[in-house]
């Protein structure tokens, strides 16, 4: 599949500021350069545009899901700013304001580093709300670890949510079953790590923690 086949789901919201209705739209575009753009509109007119560059075009479903998480976070941040900032209606001749946010690097490092730990058999990737990434991850994990799957949200709560816009958790590693299953939080994403010992020296908890913390 080409990069044009991976299109993250955008977000649209209507925000009321007194008698004024503002529409907020956040979406991804791959051309002319990969970026996430949030537009604030009034009666179809663009008042503000916030752009955040993405390092590379999306090429996998995992990257698409991660960018969707960034879209949700950016959208929520802009809505929070609108809701908490006094609104001054623009003059008729005002031009739209474009601001650029820092570049987004698609976060591959944690998953890749975890997978490189000797003995790691499989890495199940989740968002911070407990949704498995990939088409079959949830079903595979449920079949292998039914009791853990049933108590998924209680297990995730070990790493508490941090204050702020969006869902961010404390970072860390929890040993679910020694030398078999570990749960890791990287702050903005989570992992279940299935392992099988291949040498007597690997400290799985320590190695996974090093991969998560970078």
C-alpha positions in Angstrom: 0.0 0.0 0.0 1.2 3.6 -0.7 1.4 6.4 1.9 -1.8 7.9 0.4 -3.8 4.8 1.6 -3.2 5.6 5.2 -5.5 8.6 6.1 -6.0 9.2 9.9 -9.5 10.1 11.0 -9.9 13.9 11.6 -11.8 15.8 14.2 -14.5 18.4 14.0 -16.1 20.3 16.9 -18.4 23.3 17.4 -17.4 25.6 20.2 -19.6 28.3 21.7 -18.1 31.6 22.9 -21.1 33.6 24.1 -23.2 34.3 21.1 -20.5 33.3 18.7 -20.2 29.7 17.2 -16.7 28.6 16.1 -16.0 25.5 14.2 -12.7 23.6 14.9 -11.4 21.2 12.4 -8.2 19.1 12.8 -7.0 16.8 10.0 -3.9 15.2 8.4 -2.6 15.9 4.9 0.3 14.2 3.2 0.7 16.8 0.4 2.5 19.0 -0.4 4.2 18.0 2.9 3.0 15.7 5.8 1.3 17.8 8.4 -1.5 18.1 11.0 -3.6 21.2 10.6 -6.2 22.7 12.9 -8.5 25.4 11.4 -10.7 27.7 13.5 -13.6 29.0 11.4 -16.5 31.4 11.9 -19.3 31.2 9.3 -17.0 29.3 7.0 -14.2 31.9 7.2 -10.8 30.7 8.5 -9.7 32.8 11.4 -6.7 30.9 12.6 -4.7 27.9 11.3 -2.3 25.9 13.4 0.0 23.6 11.5 2.3 20.9 12.9 4.7 19.1 10.5 5.1 15.3 10.5 8.5 13.9 9.8 7.5 11.4 7.1 4.4 10.3 5.2 2.4 7.6 7.0 3.4 4.2 5.7 1.8 1.7 8.2 -1.4 1.2 10.0 0.5 1.6 13.3 1.8 5.0 12.3 -1.7 6.0 11.2 -3.1 5.1 14.6 -0.4 7.1 16.4 -1.0 10.1 14.3 -4.7 9.9 15.1 -3.8 10.1 18.7 -1.7 13.2 18.0 -4.7 14.7 16.1 -7.0 14.1 19.1 -4.5 15.7 21.4 -3.9 18.8 19.2 -7.7 19.2 18.7 -8.3 19.0 22.4 -5.5 21.5 23.1 -6.9 24.1 20.7 -10.5 23.7 22.1 -9.2 24.2 25.6 -7.4 27.4 24.5 -10.5 28.7 22.9 -12.7 27.9 25.9 -10.2 29.5 28.4 -9.3 32.6 26.3 -11.4 35.8 26.0 -12.7 36.0 22.4 -12.4 39.2 20.3 -14.3 39.1 17.0 -12.0 39.8 14.1 -12.4 42.9 11.9 -13.8 42.2 8.5 -10.5 42.9 6.7 -8.4 40.7 9.1 -6.4 38.0 7.4 -6.2 34.5 8.8 -3.4 33.9 11.3 -1.2 30.9 10.7 1.0 29.5 13.5 3.3 26.6 13.3 3.8 24.0 16.0 6.9 21.8 16.6 7.4 19.0 14.2 5.8 15.6 15.0 8.1 12.6 15.0 6.1 9.4 14.7 7.1 7.5 17.9 8.6 4.2 16.8 11.5 4.1 19.2 9.9 2.5 22.3 8.3 -0.4 20.4 11.4 -1.1 18.4 13.6 -1.0 21.4 11.3 -3.3 23.4 11.2 -5.8 20.4 15.0 -5.8 20.4 15.3 -7.1 24.0 16.6 -10.7 23.9 13.7 -13.1 24.5 10.8 -10.8 23.5 8.4 -12.8 21.4 5.6 -10.3 20.7 4.8 -6.7 21.6 1.1 -5.8 21.8 0.6 -2.0 21.3 -2.2 -0.1 23.0 -3.3 3.5 23.3 -3.8 5.1 26.7 -7.5 4.3 26.7 -6.8 0.5 26.4 -7.5 0.1 22.7 -5.3 -2.4 20.9 -3.5 -1.2 17.8 -3.8 -3.4 14.7 -6.7 -5.5 13.5 -6.1 -8.7 15.4 -4.1 -7.6 18.5 -7.1 -7.5 20.9 -8.4 -10.9 19.9 -5.0 -12.5 20.0 -4.3 -11.1 23.5 -7.7 -12.1 24.8 -7.2 -15.7 23.7 -3.7 -15.9 25.3 -4.4 -14.0 28.5 -8.1 -14.0 29.1 -8.0 -13.1 32.9 -5.6 -10.2 32.2 -7.7 -9.0 29.3 -10.8 -8.8 31.6 -8.9 -6.7 34.1 -7.2 -4.6 31.5 -8.3 -1.2 32.8 -7.5 -2.0 36.4 -4.0 -3.0 35.3 -3.5 0.2 33.2 -4.5 2.2 36.3 -1.2 1.1 37.9 0.3 3.9 35.9 -1.9 6.9 36.9 -3.1 9.5 34.5 -1.2 12.8 34.5 -3.0 16.2 34.6 -3.3 18.2 31.4 -5.1 17.9 28.0 -5.3 14.5 26.5 -4.4 11.2 28.2 -0.8 10.8 29.5 0.2 8.2 32.0 3.2 7.7 34.3 6.0 5.8 32.8 7.1 2.4 34.0 7.0 -1.4 33.8 4.9 -3.9 35.7 5.6 -7.6 35.9 2.3 -9.4 35.2 3.8 -12.9 35.0 7.4 -13.4 35.7 9.5 -14.3 32.6 6.3 -14.4 30.5 4.3 -11.2 30.4 5.1 -7.5 31.2 3.0 -4.3 31.0 4.8 -1.1 30.1 3.7 2.5 29.9 5.7 5.0 27.7 3.6 7.9 28.8 1.6 8.4 25.6 1.2 4.7 24.7 1.3 1.3 26.4 2.6 -2.2 25.6 2.0 -5.8 26.7 5.3 -7.6 26.2 5.3 -11.4 25.8 8.7 -12.9 26.5 10.5 -16.3 26.7 13.8 -16.6 28.4 16.7 -17.4 26.0 19.6 -16.7 28.3 20.0 -16.7 32.1 21.2 -13.1 32.4 18.4 -10.9 30.9 16.5 -8.9 33.4 13.3 -8.4 31.5 11.8 -5.7 33.7 15.0 -3.7 33.7 15.5 -4.1 29.9 12.0 -3.2 29.0 12.1 -0.2 31.3 15.3 1.0 29.6 13.5 0.7 26.2 10.4 2.6 27.5 12.3 5.4 29.1 14.7 5.8 26.2 
